[in-house]
């Protein structure tokens, strides 16, 4: 069973006036998931699951939050580039 957290935020009145509570909760959850992805603390599959979206819908969201879709170390990238293409 998922654990529920309650966050309390202080926002300027002019900002709060333009946000519905549900919208704010969704944006906060999305931002947290994107940061956990950036930190490699969450897989792309799990991120999509937590956000309730398909994995291929996650990629545009990652781009919007400037989270690399492909995030390989230099060694991993070299290894991938050294592999022959399938069918070659």
N, C-alpha and C positions, 0 to 999 in steps of 0.2 A: 504494500500500500504506500502511495507517495506521501512524503512528509510535506505538510503545509507550513509556509512561513508568512508572517505578516511584517511588512516593511512600513516604516513611517518616514515620510519625506516632508521637508519644509520647502515649499516652492513659492516664488513671488506670486502675488495675487493676479497679476496680468498674465502670467503663464498658466496658472491653475484655472483661470476663467475659460481657457480655450481647450481644456482637456476633460474628458469624461473619465471617471474612475476606472472603468473597464479598459479604456484605451491606454491609460497610464500603466496599469498592471501588465498589459500585453507588451508595451514598449520596454518596461523594466525587465520582464522575463526574457524577451528577445535579446536585449543588450547583455544580460548576464550570460545567456547561452553562447552568444558570439564571443564574449571575452574568455569563457572557458574553452571554447574551440581554439582561440588564438593562443592560449596557454597550453594547449595539448592535454587538457584535463578532461576532455569530452570528445568522443568520436563523432564524425559527421552523421553516422547512422543514429546514434543516441540523441544528438542534437535535433535531428528531424523528428524523432519520436517525442521528445520532450515538448517541442513546439507544435506537435500535431500536424506536421506537413510531410509530404513525400520528399525523399532525399534529393530528387532532381529539382524540387522547388527551393531547396536550401541554398543552392549555388548562387542564384541572384541575390539572395539575402546576405550571404557571406560577402559578395562583391560590394553590396551597398554599405556594409559595415567594415569594409577594407580588411577582411580576413581572407588569407590565401586559400584558394580551393585546393591547390597542389602545394604542399609545404614539405619539401624534401631537404635534407641536409646536403651539402656538397658531395659527400661520399655516396649517399643514396641516389642522387641525381646522376653521378658518374656511372654507378652500377646499372641504373635503368637505361642510360644511353649506350652502354656497352652491350646490352642484350639485343640480339637480332629481332627484327620485327617478325611477328607471326606470318608465316607464308613466304618468308624470304629465303 
